[in-house]
């Protein structure tokens, strides 16, 4: 089942081609074999097997909870999971076991999904390379793929996995059909290409992929036009002001009193607060808390926070104007380049890296819009290059529909993962077709 689409796996479970328990065991086996990637903080094997057994019983009784019943899932470790440690990859929450599930987790479990474990991240998701958590950096599985090895002709070096620290990707059940009749005709689409996203730092390879994607839409009859988002250049600065202000407010709850880490200092309450937060948070989180509190000071509030809110409105209005002009979806790069090696990534500080890697994605959050990244092609080194689709507010289905059509056209290859302990052993997706889009 490894390498099949979610829809195919869901169908196989319904048809009895595989049981939820068998599928769960296959996934647990793969997690063990790929432990070297450091992708998981916690593997909830006992919970997963129990949930799989319950799912199997429901299938036998003809009482499936839906398309996700028996489907293995993993949750990033900054989402609360009842009875399962939730750390946010931070000393502040190491050992913390929540009494409740986050809403998104509960919705998945209510549909019968099987929780395999909690995945690694930057501390409190503040970063873009999955390098700054207390459990160490996450390795990109593509740097251990046959495709990458064939390109490099040498032992793969560690490449960062990366993640979007703002969780901006729209989540919707991908099993259900996403092709409303009004969107099945690509020739009726108008695709916008923001000229401000053609920055000097954009790699020629990503630029080429972006251009070819636009050509693909045009060849299918879609209207492709250049559009302007004039306040984009202020977006990253605006984001950092608002983000750090939110961080300062949100992180105030971690004071060592009610839950989480607490230091051994007993000199005073103030000393306990300060020492607890110094021990519990890393430099990145502490830096954002300090910056946010600075921006929120009475004497700075008008000049920083209020101005950033006004700029945010201008950024949002830019998108509104573009979509009101007849554009259905925006097509942009997701990152400036392919994933970079770990040693190269850490040459820059977290703030600099976040500013570079968030340049194409954070404006979406400033405007409150749905967006999704689609892997499009492998670079000359055999690493994925992705593009981003952005849609109007509340038009999630429209964005996903266009993205679904697009990924069917590009036929992005399935990873062929070479395991560290035996490079001759390749996960070839059980001889399934070489694409899973």
GUZADO-39387 format. One line per 4 residues: for each residue x negated, y negated, z negated of C-alpha. Coordinates in steps of 0.05 Angstrom, whole numbers, always signed. Layout:
BEGIN
X:Y:Z | ...
//
This chain:
BEGIN
+0:+0:+0 | -60:-46:-9 | -62:-96:+47 | +12:-93:+64
+57:-153:+61 | +102:-164:+1 | +163:-151:+44 | +133:-84:+68
+116:-62:-3 | +186:-82:-28 | +217:-40:+28 | +171:+19:+12
+194:+17:-61 | +267:+15:-41 | +258:+73:+8 | +220:+115:-43
+156:+118:-2 | +119:+99:-66 | +141:+91:-138 | +129:+29:-181
+84:+69:-226 | +41:+94:-168 | +36:+23:-141 | +17:-4:-209
-37:+49:-217 | -66:+32:-149 | -70:-41:-168 | -102:-26:-235
-154:+17:-200 | -170:-40:-152 | -176:-89:-211 | -226:-42:-243
-266:-34:-179 | -270:-109:-169 | -286:-128:-240 | -351:-160:-216
-310:-216:-185 | -292:-239:-256 | -222:-255:-230 | -185:-230:-292
-189:-255:-364 | -140:-205:-390 | -114:-140:-357 | -48:-121:-388
-51:-47:-369 | -4:-20:-422 | +48:-74:-409 | +43:-64:-334
+52:+11:-338 | +112:+4:-384 | +144:-46:-338 | +130:-1:-278
+163:+58:-314 | +225:+15:-328 | +227:-7:-256 | +221:+65:-232
+280:+84:-277 | +322:+28:-247 | +307:+51:-176 | +327:+122:-193
+393:+96:-222 | +405:+51:-163 | +402:-11:-206 | +344:-50:-176
+338:-122:-201 | +320:-149:-132 | +265:-154:-80 | +211:-164:-133
+229:-103:-175 | +165:-62:-184 | +121:-113:-148 | +54:-124:-184
+38:-196:-201 | -17:-234:-237 | -8:-300:-274 | -61:-354:-282
-82:-359:-355 | -53:-428:-365 | +19:-401:-362 | +46:-375:-428
+60:-300:-432 | +97:-273:-492 | +54:-223:-531 | -5:-230:-483
-65:-275:-499 | -63:-341:-462 | -129:-379:-466 | -130:-431:-410
-203:-407:-406 | -218:-451:-466 | -247:-440:-536 | -189:-482:-561
-140:-426:-545 | -183:-364:-547 | -143:-311:-584 | -77:-349:-579
-17:-303:-565 | +45:-343:-547 | +114:-324:-574 | +148:-342:-508
+141:-338:-432 | +133:-397:-386 | +195:-408:-344 | +161:-385:-280
+136:-321:-315 | +205:-306:-343 | +238:-315:-275 | +190:-264:-245
+200:-214:-301 | +276:-222:-296 | +269:-198:-224 | +231:-137:-246
+160:-159:-228 | +103:-120:-261 | +52:-164:-298 | -19:-138:-285
-55:-191:-325 | -80:-262:-332 | -129:-292:-283 | -190:-336:-292
-194:-411:-280 | -230:-476:-297 | -217:-495:-369 | -145:-520:-372
-147:-518:-296 | -190:-581:-294 | -234:-569:-234 | -234:-542:-164
-284:-485:-162 | -264:-439:-221 | -333:-451:-251 | -320:-487:-316
-281:-437:-359 | -311:-403:-419 | -308:-335:-385 | -355:-355:-328
-345:-371:-254 | -301:-331:-208 | -333:-301:-147 | -299:-307:-79
-280:-237:-54 | -295:-259:+17 | -369:-265:+0 | -366:-189:-12
-327:-173:+51 | -351:-135:+111 | -335:-195:+154 | -381:-240:+113
-436:-188:+109 | -436:-178:+185 | -443:-253:+194 | -498:-261:+143
-535:-197:+158 | -559:-195:+86 | -533:-183:+15 | -476:-232:+4
-490:-290:-43 | -438:-312:-94 | -387:-359:-64 | -335:-395:-107
-263:-372:-107 | -235:-441:-119 | -164:-461:-137 | -118:-520:-135
-122:-550:-204 | -56:-586:-192 | -15:-524:-175 | +13:-560:-115
+33:-501:-72 | +107:-491:-67 | +129:-424:-97 | +188:-388:-65
+207:-315:-59 | +170:-294:+4 | +210:-231:+13 | +273:-268:+33
+280:-290:+106 | +259:-362:+116 | +282:-375:+187 | +345:-418:+187
+372:-423:+258 | +357:-498:+261 | +282:-483:+255 | +272:-422:+298
+258:-465:+360 | +187:-493:+351 | +196:-537:+412 | +244:-580:+371
+191:-595:+318 | +152:-659:+310 | +84:-647:+278 | +48:-706:+247
-29:-712:+245 | -50:-764:+194 | -108:-804:+223 | -134:-822:+153
-150:-748:+141 | -204:-750:+195 | -258:-771:+146 | -333:-771:+161
-345:-717:+109 | -299:-667:+145 | -340:-610:+173 | -340:-601:+248
-316:-529:+238 | -254:-549:+198 | -241:-606:+247 | -243:-556:+305
-194:-509:+270 | -148:-567:+256 | -150:-590:+329 | -136:-520:+355
-77:-513:+308 | -47:-577:+335 | -59:-552:+406 | -22:-487:+388
+40:-525:+367 | +36:-569:+428 | +29:-509:+474 | +94:-481:+445
+131:-544:+461 | +127:-581:+395 | +115:-655:+395 | +48:-671:+362
+35:-744:+344 | -16:-783:+304 | +13:-817:+243 | -12:-866:+191
-14:-859:+115 | -49:-926:+101 | -54:-919:+25 | -87:-850:+27
-156:-881:+15 | -132:-903:-55 | -100:-838:-72 | -159:-802:-105
-173:-861:-152 | -99:-868:-168 | -96:-793:-183 | -155:-796:-231
-124:-853:-272 | -56:-820:-277 | -84:-750:-287 | -130:-769:-344
-74:-809:-377 | -30:-747:-375 | -87:-704:-401 | -99:-751:-460
-25:-747:-478 | -17:-673:-466 | -81:-652:-503 | -62:-690:-567
-25:-628:-590 | -90:-589:-598 | -112:-615:-665 | -129:-552:-703
-68:-555:-749 | -14:-511:-720 | -47:-464:-670 | -110:-454:-631
-182:-464:-654 | -196:-497:-721 | -266:-517:-745 | -294:-504:-814
-304:-578:-831 | -267:-598:-894 | -294:-668:-906 | -230:-703:-882
-171:-695:-836 | -203:-742:-785 | -269:-703:-787 | -231:-637:-778
-194:-665:-717 | -258:-691:-685 | -299:-628:-698 | -243:-581:-676
-235:-618:-610 | -310:-622:-598 | -317:-547:-609 | -254:-528:-573
-259:-569:-509 | -315:-570:-458 | -347:-634:-431 | -298:-638:-373
-236:-636:-416 | -265:-683:-468 | -285:-731:-413 | -215:-733:-385
-185:-744:-453 | -231:-802:-467 | -218:-833:-398 | -143:-826:-406
-143:-858:-475 | -185:-915:-447 | -135:-927:-391 | -78:-926:-441
-107:-976:-489 | -63:-1037:-499 | -115:-1083:-467 | -124:-1036:-407
-53:-1010:-396 | -31:-1063:-346 | -96:-1063:-306 | -103:-988:-299
-42:-946:-314 | +12:-993:-289 | -28:-1010:-226 | -39:-936:-213
+36:-925:-218 | +48:-980:-168 | -4:-951:-120 | +29:-883:-129
+94:-913:-104 | +59:-942:-43 | +29:-873:-28 | +98:-840:-35
+129:-892:+10 | +77:-878:+64 | +102:-806:+67 | +175:-828:+66
+162:-875:+124 | +128:-820:+165 | +183:-769:+153 | +237:-821:+167
+204:-834:+234 | +224:-765:+258 | +164:-723:+236 | +185:-655:+209
+119:-630:+180 | +49:-658:+170 | -11:-615:+189 | -76:-630:+153
-140:-597:+130 | -140:-568:+60 | -214:-577:+43 | -273:-612:+75
-308:-547:+91 | -309:-473:+78 | -325:-447:+8 | -395:-464:-14
-445:-422:-54 | -443:-429:-129 | -513:-458:-137 | -497:-512:-86
-429:-526:-118 | -456:-539:-187 | -507:-590:-162 | -450:-641:-168
-412:-657:-232 | -340:-635:-241 | -311:-704:-227 | -349:-712:-162
-331:-643:-139 | -258:-652:-156 | -257:-718:-118 | -287:-684:-57
-245:-621:-59 | -179:-654:-77 | -183:-707:-24 | -131:-674:+22
-86:-643:-31 | -75:-692:-88 | -37:-744:-47 | +18:-692:-41
+24:-691:-116 | +24:-767:-120 | +84:-766:-73 | +119:-705:-104
+123:-666:-39 | +123:-591:-22 | +60:-565:+11 | +28:-498:+27
-41:-476:+49 | -47:-424:+104 | -113:-388:+120 | -125:-398:+194
-192:-371:+215 | -259:-344:+191 | -317:-392:+195 | -382:-376:+229
-404:-347:+162 | -343:-303:+155 | -308:-346:+102 | -235:-369:+107
-216:-438:+132 | -146:-462:+115 | -98:-516:+136 | -43:-550:+97
+30:-562:+116 | +66:-619:+80 | +141:-630:+84 | +193:-681:+61
+217:-679:-11 | +261:-618:-27 | +249:-588:+42 | +210:-529:+16
+244:-479:+61 | +228:-521:+122 | +154:-522:+104 | +152:-448:+90
+188:-432:+155 | +138:-471:+197 | +81:-439:+158 | +109:-370:+168
+114:-380:+243 | +44:-408:+245 | +11:-351:+207 | +44:-301:+253
+11:-336:+311 | -60:-340:+282 | -60:-268:+256 | -111:-281:+201
-151:-217:+186 | -144:-175:+123 | -205:-175:+79 | -249:-113:+83
-280:-113:+14 | -347:-79:+2 | -352:-57:-71 | -415:-77:-108
-429:-8:-137 | -427:+23:-69 | -434:-22:-8 | -417:+36:+37
-349:+40:+4 | -301:-8:+38 | -229:-22:+20 | -202:-16:+90
-129:-24:+69 | -115:+50:+78 | -123:+45:+154 | -67:-4:+161
-66:-55:+217 | -121:-107:+213 | -72:-164:+200 | -20:-174:+146
+14:-239:+165
//
